[in-house]
């Protein structure tokens, strides 16, 4: 399953009455090209009227509902009126304030359209704060220069070419100064969108001698990367090993027999197979075979084959005499099995029963490269996770509850980065909520496996203690 990306890119240079811009259409054309290279499906519009933008956004809206990430880019003139932002079109009427508002395109309307759609991530990039000659013609002063600060809905990042109330340079080259900086960095591998815009800001500061400072509003709840290296790194294993249902190990070898036995789903066959994994047999195998072996060790452990579970828990000790390449291949396979099915496709439901034991191995420095690999692979599917698994990041979770008359603590919220991910609406009395008891350790395990965050990376705070009688609403599911 590949991430689905869609973009609407608009550039307006051909403004009438002395308002023309040299670079805005170049900016849009070059941004559209860059986004297409990054696998976005792009709608490109040049020199639009207000009606043109309106119709384009309706088409864009249809795309948003069937994609994971939506991006809107605008290069041209922008204006604020009483704290509201408007994108100036080729037919904006500057006769008076009312005319401007009704013949340009309101930024808030775009934000509402994107927020109403089902895609989880939205990016809005505005190179729209350029020095506006219409203000002088309209005899309105600096109070309308640049754009105003805006409300940013959950899951949205809004990037501005310059700070509130300031103007941006159209640029001495083919592109505006801001877009020129953005194009320099947008293809950088494996950096989050927030870090990318920091790099843009630093480059912009240098090229404009500190006269222009870009800024962003963000309420993204997950990570987004324009360019990722996962596909290239996965080529260390064959396509048949990635989709292990098509993989055939070398016939007549003990490791081939072990893989066959681990696939049996029979404990009495699976457990003895683990005992056959000697150093000599593993070292004589190729990395594709070992990758598939790792996948089947993990699936056997999830099927309650105790020896397979013990192999995972004691993996560092049991493989310490293997070459680094070979032990990495086995661990890579185990990690891959958590998230991907026998066709090499992302699972609808992840294999989580041994997730915490497996990810405990992240603490061992010599094994870290396998976790770096799986995190790179999973960046492609970032919207499935609160935090990309494999990253050595400590996560804080806050749990809120309501003490009932019975003395029990009813969980009313589990908060990640300030957001209640239970998403319950209590429109009746707490005593009427259907809930079931849960032990504290079971609650922690639920959070760990459903959020795909290892226990060792979790810091949990709650307004009750571990000995409390805890209730949790039926149907609570924290999976993203």
N, C-alpha and C positions, 0 to 999 in steps of 0.2 A: 504494500500500500504506500503510494507516494503522496507526499503532502501536496495539497491543491492550493495554488496561488493565483490570485487575480488582481489586476490593477487597472485603474482609469487614470490616464495621463493627459493633462491639458496644458497647452502653452499658447499664450496670446501675445503677439508682437504688434500686430497691425491695428493699433489703436488710432482713432481719428484725432484731428485737431492738435497735432503736435505731441501726442502721447505715445508715439510708437517706441517700442523697445527693440534694441539690436539683437538681444540674445535669448529672449524668452522661448521662441519656437525652437531654437537650437537646443535649449535646455530640455524641452519636452521630448524632442526627437531622440536625443542622446540618452535620456533617462529611460524611455521606452525600450531602446535597444539594450541597455544594461539589464533591465528587468527581464526581458525576454531571454537573455543569456542565462539568467538565474532561475529560469523555468516558470516565470509568471506568464499568464495569459493576459495580454495587454490590449486595452482599448485606447487608441491615441486620437486626440482631437486637437486641431490647430485653429487659432483665430475664430473663436466661438462667440455666438450671440448667447444671451441668457437662455433662450429657448433651446439652443443646441446643447448647452450644459445640462439643462433639465432633462432632455431626452436621453442624453448619454448616461446620466445618473440612474435613470429608470432601467436601462439595460445593465448597468453595473450592479444594481440591486439584485437583479435576477442571478447574476454570477455569484454574488456574495453568499447567497443561500445554499450554494452547492460547492463552496470552497472553504478551506481552513483559514486562509489569511487574505484580507483585502487591503489594498494600498491605493490611496488617492494622492496624486501629485499635481500641483498647480504652479505654473510659472507665469507671472504677469503682474498687473497692478492689483493691490488690495487696499481697502479703506475701512476705518472704524467710524461708526456713528453711534454716539451715546453708549459706548462700550460693546456694541455689536459689530462683528466683522462681516465684510462683504467682498466678494471677488468681482472685480470689474471686468465687464465683457466688452465686445466691440460695439455694442449698441446701448451701453449704459448712458442714461440721460442725466446730465449734471445741472439741469435747470434749477433744481432745489433739492432739499434733503429728502422729501417724499419721493421724488422722481428717482433719485439714486437708489433708494431702498427697494423700489419696485421694478427697477430695470437692471439690477445686478443680481448676483447669486449669493444668498445668505449662507455663511459658513455653518451656522448652527443647524441649518436644514440638512446639510450634508452629514454632519455628525449624527443627527437623529436617524437618518436613513441607514447609516452604517451600523449604528447601535441596535437598531430594530431587527437586523438580520441575524441569522443563526451561526455565522462564522465566529469563532472564539477570539480572533486576533485582528485588529484593525490598525493600520498605520496611515497617518495623514501628514504629508510633507508639503509645506507652503513656502515657496520662494516668491512671496507675494507682497513684499514690504518695500518695493523699490520707490525711489523718489517720484512722487506723483504730481505731474504738471496740472492735472485737473483741479487740484486743491487751490493752486494759485489763481486759475481761471475762475474758480468758484468763490474766490476771496475768503477761503477758510484757512485758518492758520495751522500752526504746529500741533494743536491739540488733536488733529485727525491724522497725523503722520503715523505710519506703521500700523500694526494690528494690535488688538487688545488681548489680554489674557482670556482663556476660555475654559469652560467646564470640560473635563475629559472623562468619559464613561469608562466603566470597568472593561479591561481588555483592549484599551486603545492607547496609542502613543501619537501625540501631535507634535511635529517638529516645525519650528519657525526659523526662517533665515536670519532673523535678528531679534533682539530683545524687544519687549513691549514698548510701543511708542517711538521706536527708532526705524530708520530706513536702511535698505540693503543696496549694495552696489550692483549695477547691471554687469560690471566686469569688463576689463579691457580686451579680453580674448573672445573665443567663441561662446563661452558660457558665462552666466552670472557667477559672481564670486562664490556664493554658497553652493550652487549646484556643481561648480567646478571642483570644490573640495569634496562634496559628496561622491562624485564620480570617481575620485581618486581612491576612495576607501571602500566603496560598496562591494567590491569583489574580494575583499580581504577574507581569508579563510578563518572560520571557527572563532569569530568574535561576536558577542551578543549585540543586538541592535543598540542597546544603551551605550556600550563601549564604542561602537562604531560612531555614534553621534558625538561622543567626546573627542574622538580623533578628528572628526569634521570640524568641531569647534576650534581645536588647536590649530589646524591647518588654516582655517578661515582667519583666525587672529593674526597669523603670520602674514598671510597674503594681503590683508587690509591694514596692516600696521596697527592692530588693536582698535580699528574704527568700527568693526562689526563683530558682534558676539551672538552666535546662534543659541537657541534654547529649546527645551522640550518640556512638555507636560506628559507624564506617563502614568497609566494605571494598569499596565500589563501585569497579568497574574502568572505568566509563564515566560520561558525563554524563547527568543526568536533570533535566528541567524540567517542572514541573506545567503551566505555561501558556506557550505559545509563540505568536509573532506571524507565523510563516511563512506561514500561509494568507492572512492579510490582505495581506502584502507581495507575494505572488505575483499578486495581482489587477491589478498594473500591466500584465500581459500577458494577452491574451485566452486563453480556454480552448482555442481552436484552435491558438494558437501554442505553448501548453504541450504539447498533444498534436499535434505538428507533422505527423503523418500526415494530419490533417484540414485543414491550413492551405492556403489558396489565395492566393498573392500576386497583387497587381494585374496583370492580364494586359497584355502588350505592353511591359512595362518591362524594362530591361537587368538589374536586380536579380532580377526573376522568372526570367529566363533563367539567371542565375548560380546561383540556388538549384536550378533543374532540372538544370543541368550538374554541380553538386557532388553531386547525388544519383545521378549516373550510375554511380559506382564505376569509372570509366574515367579513368586518369591523363591521357590525351591530351585529355580533355574537361574534367576538373576543373582542371588547372593553368592553362589559358587563362582560365577563369572568374575566377580570382583577379586576373588583370591588369585585368579590367574594373571592379574595385571602386574607382572614382575618388571623390574628395571630393564632386563635384557629384551623382553618382548616389546615393551613400549619404545625403547630406543631404536629398535629395528623397524618401526613403523613410520610412515610419512605423516606430515602434519595434517593432511586432509582426513586421513583415517583417524588420527587422534582427536581432531575437532569433532568428528561424528561420534567417536567413543564418548567424549565429554558430554555431548548432547544426551546420549542414551543413559549415561550414569545419572544425570540429573532427573531424567524422566522416570527412571527406576526408583530413585529416592522419593520422588513425588508419589509413586505408587506404593510407598511404605516398605520398600526393600531396605532393611536395616543396614546391611553391609554397604549399600550404595550411599546411604545417609552418612555413615561413619567415614566413608571415603572422602566425602565433601568436607566434613568437620575436620578431619585430620589430613587434608589435602597437602598442606605445606610439608608436613613430615613425610607422608607417603611418597611424595614426588621430589624430595629434596636432592636426590642423586641423579635426577634426569637433567638433560640439557635444558637450558632456559627456553629454547625454541619449542621443545616438545611439551614441557609442562605448561607453557603458555597456550599451546594449541588445545590441550585438554580443558583448561580453565575457560578459554574463549568459547569452546563448545558448550560448556555447562551454562555460562552466562547467556549465550545466544538462545539456548533452549527455553529460558525463562520467558522470553519475549516473542519468539518467532516459531511458527508451526513447521510441519514437515515439508511444506512447499516454499519455505523461506519468506513467508508473509507475516506481517505483524499480527499477533494473536488478538482476537476479540476480547478474550479473558486471559490474563497472564497466569503463568504457573507460579503460584506464590507460596506453596506449602513449605518449601525449603529455602525461600528467598533470604530470610534473615541469616540462616547458617551460612549460606553461600557468600553473602555480602559482608560477613564478618571478616572474610579473607582480605577485604580492602585495606585492613590495617597493616598488612604485611608488605613492606616496601618492595620486595622482589617480585610481588604479584601485581603491582599497581598498573602495569602496562595493559593487562587484560581489562581492567575496569575503565581505563582511559579509552580503550577501543570500543567497548560497549556503549559508553557515553557518547562517543562520536557517532556511532551508528544510530543511536536513539534520538539524536538531535533532529533527525528528519521527521520524527514523530513526536515533537516536543509538546504538542497540544494534548497528548495522552497523559502527561505528567505534571505534577506540581513542581518538581525538581528533577532534572535529568538524572536517572540512576547512574552511579559510578563516580559522580563528582564528590570530592571529599569536603562536603559542606555541612555545617551543623544547622539544624532546622529547629525552630521554636514553634510549639503548638500550645495554644491556650484553650482550656476547656472550662466552660461556664455551666452552672447548674442551678436548679431551683429546688430548695428543700420543701418537700411535701409535708402535709400534716402527719403522715405516717413516719416521718423522720428519714425517709429515703431521699436520695439526691437524684433528681431527674435531669439528665444532660439536656441542655437547651442549645448549646453551641459548641462546635469545635472549630477554632479559628486558626487559619493559616494566613500569615501576612495581613492580619486584621480583618479577614473575610470569613464569615461563617459558612463553612463548606457543607454543613448539614442542609442549609437552605430550608429550614422549617418555618412555617408561618403558623404561629399559635393564635388561632382565631377562636379558641375555646379555652376553658379553664385548664390549668395544668393537670388537675386531677383526672381530667377526661382523656388525656393523651394515652394512647395504647403503647405500652412500653414493656420491656422485659429486663430482668436482672442481668447484670454482667459484672464479673470480677474485674478488678483493676488490671491485673496482668493480661486478661483476655481483651480488655479495652485497648491496652497498649499494642497487643498483637494485631488487633483489627486495624488500628491506625497504621502500623508498620506495613502490613500486607496490602491493604487497600490503597494507601497513598504511595506505596512502593518506595518507602524511605527506611533504611536499616535502623534498627533500634539503637545502635551505637551512635547514630547521627541525630537522634531525636532528643530534644529537651522539652519535657512536658510540664506545664504548670496548670494547676486546677484549683478551684475553690472548695475542694473536699480532699480528704486524705485517703490513703490506699485502703484503709480498713472500713470505709464508708459502705453503706448499702446503696449501690449505684443502679440506676435504671437508665436504659437508652431506648429511644423510640423505635418501634418495629420498622423495619425497612431501611434503617440508616445505612447508607452506602457512600463511602468517601471516595470511591474510584472516580477518576476524572473522565 
